[in-house]
């Protein structure tokens, strides 16, 4: 364990950030799962912007890579657009 005051604080902050990132990541994964299960185009179109915002927030904070975020958003948009046909 670290003995310096600043290092102890850094450990506390890192633990807090880790917990927050895990919560936000899991919440986003659940939202993506729910969006993929949608069969109605209108419902999917309503949920898509919220889920995309969640994905963008994870990418901005470095929880997921920006390319992974782009791939997820693209696949979700394709799925919702296919429901409209």
Buried (B, 14 or more C-beta within 10 A) or exposed (E): EEEEEEEEEEEEEEEEEEEEBEEBBEEBEEBBEEBEEBEEBEBBBEBBEEBBEBBBBBBEEEBBEEEEBEEBBEEBEEBBEEBEE
